Amino acid sequence: DDFGKLAEWEDRLVRFQVGRTLGSFRPVGTVIFPMEVYDRSEKVDAFSVKANVSVFQDIAVASRNIAKGEKVGEKDFQMTTLDVALLPKKFFADSKPLIGKEARMGIVGGRAILTWMVREEPVVRKSGLITLLSRWGSVRVQASGQALEDGSIGDKIRVQNKTSTKVLRGKVVGPALVEVEVE
């Protein structure tokens, strides 16, 4: 038993300290801690202790399968206490930012919902008609176009000018409005 060594010191007044670890050391999952034992200021022993480290936190978990493109509502997930030690840090610890988002992909019921699985609901839809906006100083030019991708405000998407059929990249700046740079 890895904790057997600790029992040797139980009747003495000593201080236990985790020994030196690497700078990138992240104590999660199964971890071996280097331990040092001090009697006053003198180091009297050193050994290793193997431990399972868990970090529990309430996070959003899908309560059912959520289809790609579906809007996430309050009944689509529940806040559940899970071990997040080995999860990427991109989970929802608060339910408010998740409500109203759109599933970027199919989300399996019972799984943690990670931030990259959802997005703001697009204000531009693939194949939808849009207004292309271009500016040269104080001159503003508008043209009709078609979105070649879905996009939320701030997203860069591919669009096509309806008149020239030229494909351009532009930034979504509003509902059905994409700003493009003309070369």
Disulfide bonds with the S-S distance in Angstrom:
none
